[in-house]
Every structure is written in C-alpha cells, then in structure tokens.
Amino acid sequence: MDIPKDRSLWPQTWKQVDFKQYKRFPEILLPVPTVVSSTLEEVLNARTSSRVFDQAAEFSLIELSTILHYGFGLKVSVGGMRTSTDKKLAQTRRYYPSGGARYPLEVYVFVHSVTGVDSGVYHYDVSNHSLRLLGDETILQEISPLLHKNSQNPKVIMALSTKQERNAIKYKEHGYDMLGLECGHAAQSALLVATALAKKSYGFFGYDIEQLAKMLDLDDDELIFYALMFG
C-alpha cells in the first residue's frame, strides 16, 4: 500500500501507540531488571529448548522482570533509562522490531512459582513495567491444563497475543501478516534473555486457543499467537 515517506502527512492514528491496561486490577510494580552481561555468542551457543524444569530451582521476581523488560518492555521505563533523544519515540520504542512501530503485542503471564509474587494470572502492563493481577491461583489452576500438558514444573508461562486493529489501521489486510513475525521477534529476545540468566525455556503452540481466549476474556480483535515457558 502507498504510505507517504513524509511523516507529517500521516494521520494521527498512524502515529499513536496504544497500550492495553487493566487499571482497575491490583498492580505489582516490577523491580529494576538485572544487568545481562553474557556475550551474544555465549547466549546463542547456550540457547536450547527444554520442557522439563527443575522443581527445586528458584525463579525470582527480578529475573521475571528482566525477561519481560528486555523481551517486551519499553526502552525507557525502568530506572530512568533512555535510549532515544526523541521524547515521543522513547516513550514507545521496544527492544524488538515492529512493523510501522505499531506494537500490537500483548503479554499474559501465568505465574506458577516465582519468589516475591503470588501464583496467578497476570497481564504485563508495558507502559508501567508492572503486572496486573487478573486471576488468583484458583483461576491459574483452571487455565493450566490448556497450556502445558506435555511439560513438567514450569515456573512461568507467557501467552503472546496481538491486537489486530493496531496494524490494520495503517496497513489494512497486510497488517495481519506482520503479527506472527512480531511475536517471533519478541519471543526470541525473551528466550535469549532467559538463557543469559541461566534459565531453561521453551516456545510452543500446544494450547487450546479458543478456550484460552475465552478464559482471558479477549475480544475478537485480540488473537493468541504463541506461548513461552520458563523455569
């Protein structure tokens, strides 16, 4: 489709980045992420998929914060970090590429065993680098069979969904093609960060999409594309 190179000719709807927020739900502010010091070569060589996790291994809230931040978070939102001189861009830019910087991705976090936070179902609030509690451990146990029938002892599972309209408003029917690509870009970042933290991880499609979307109360615009587990 024909998109003017001059950004001043773009409608405001193309420039605005939306954030899904559950403002009425309890919020847990995440701690400042830890510094990831491994080299790219070390992380790429070490990365592997595993669906069996050590039940005795600990998974901290700081480690969860680090994976969420560098996998899906804003480049400026934690500890005063800023990586762009453009204030407006700095408020929306992420660590992964997004077609037209539309950022349709949303992350739902299923916490099974993380030190410092109760087990439950959460939504990652990108704008605040926080978790919003959507359901307690009882709800988690109802959803769990939909997510990891063939895995053992995951500490955290993340379901990645996309808001189609954010892309469609600019790219129309071509916007859908970008959704899966964006999930892949962001997922790889999260998996590599987990590897740098010496955590096992696994990307998968083995879940009941319709039932999971129903239990998360997602509207027709929001599609679940991929899932990750960590331990």
N, C-alpha and C positions, 0 to 999 in steps of 0.2 A: 504494500500500500504506500501511497505518497505521503511522506512525513517531511515537512519543511525542515531544513537544516538550521534555520534561524529560530532559536528557542522563543524569541519574543513573539513569534507568530502562533505558538502553541496555545490552545485553550487552557484555562487554569486547571481543568480536570485532568489534563495530562501531566501536570507538574505536581499536583497534590498527592502525597503519600498517606494512605490511611493505615491506622493501627486498630486492630480489634482489641477491645478491653472489656473486662468484666468488673466494672468499677464497684458494683455492689457486693462483690465476693471478698472474703478475707484475703489480705495481701501479705506476702512474705518477701521482704526486700532481700535480694541475694547478696552475699559478701563479694568484695572485690576479687576478681579472678586471680589465680596464681600466675606467676610468670612461667611460660613454657619455654624451656631452654634447649630442648633437643634440636639437633640439626634436621633439616628437611630430609637429607639422605638417611639418617638414622631412623626417622619415623616411617619413611616409605619402605625401608627394608624390614622394619619390625611389624608393620600392619598386616594383620590376618583376621579372618572371621572365626568367631567361636560362639556357639550357642549354649555351651556348658560353662557355668560360672561357679567359683568357689563360694560356698555358702558362708564360710567363716571370714571371707575378705571384707574389709570395711570400704565404704564408699561415702566420702564426706560431702557436705553441702558446698564447700569451696570447690571441690572437683566438679560437682554438678554445675555450679556457677560458671566455671571455666569453660566447660564444654558448651553450655548454652550461649555464653558470650561470644566466643570465637567461632562457634558454629553458625549461630543465627542472630547474634546481637548487633547493636549499633556500634560503629567505630568510636563514637563518643557517647558515653552514657555512664561509664563506670570510673570512679576515681579521678574525674576531671580530665580524662584522656581526650585528646582532639587530634585528628589526623588530616583534617581538611581546613584550608584557610577560608573556604566558603561556608558561612554560618548555616545557611539553609541546607546545603549538601551534608554538612557534618551532623545534622540532626536526623538524617535518614540513611546514610550510607552504611552498608554492611560489609562483611568480610568475603562475601561470595558475589559473583556476577548475577545481575537480574536484568532481563530484557527491558530496556527503557527505564530502568530503576523504578519499576512498578511495585516490586516486593509483595507478591501475592501470598507468600508463605506464612503459615501459622503452625505453632508447635504445641502439642498437648503432651504433658509429662505425667507418666504413671510411676509414682514413687513407691517401690516395694520395700527398700531398706537403705535409707540414706541417713547417716548420722547428722542430727541437727534439724530434721524436719519430719513431720508425721507422715506416715504412709497415706496415700490418697491420690486423687486425680486432680491435676493442675493444668492451667493454661499459662504459657510463658508470655508475660507482658513485655514485649520488646522495648517499648518506649521508656519503661521504668526499670528494666532489668530486674524483674520480680516475678514471683509466682502467685497466681490467683487460685485459691482452693475451690474447685468445682464439686468435689465429692470426697467423702471420707473413706476410710479403709473398707467399709461395707460395700460402697459403690465400686471400689477398686477390685474387690473380690468377684463382683458380678461381671466386670469387664474383662478381667484377666484371662478367662478361658478363650476369649476371642482373639487374644494376642500372642500367646506363647505356649501352644500345645506341645511343641517339639523342642522346648528349651528347658534348662534347669537353672534355677536360682538367679534370675536377672535381678539386678538392684534397681535399675531404671529402664523404662521403655518410653520411647518418644514416637508419637504418631504425627506425621507431617501432612498437613492439609494445605489447600490453596483456595484463595478467593478468586474465582474466575473473572468477575466483573472488573477487578483492578487492572487486568491485562486487556480485557475485551474493550474497555472504554477507549483505549488508544489503538489497539491492534486488531480489533474485531475478531473474526474467526481464527486469525493467525495467533492470537493470544493464547489459545489452548495449547498449541504446540510447545510453547515455552514453559509450561507449568512443570512437566516432568523433568525437563532439563534443569530447572532451578532447584527442584528437590534434590536432584543428584549432586549439583554443585555444593549445596549447603551440607548435605549428608556427608559427603567426602571430607569436608572441613571438620565436622564434628567427630567423625571416625578417626581422623588423623590426630586431633587434639586428645582424644581418649587414649590413643596409642602412646602419645608423648607423656601421658600421665600414668602409663603402665596399667591401663585398664583394658579388659577384653571388650570386644564389641562385635556387633552383627547387624547387617542390614537385611530386611526381609519384607515379603509380601503376604506371608501366611496369616491372614486375618479375614474376618467377615466384614467387608467394607460397609455394607448397608446396615447391619446391626450395630456396628461400632459408631457409625454416623448418627444413628437413631439414639443411642445411649448418650452421646455427647451433645445431642440436640442441635445438630448442624443443619442449616438451611440448604436449599437446593443449589445455591451458588457455591457452597464450600465442599470440595472434594478431597477425600483422603487419598494420597498418592503413594506413601512409603512409610516405613516404620524402622526404628533403630532400637537396639537393646544394648545395655552396658552392664558390666559387672566386674 
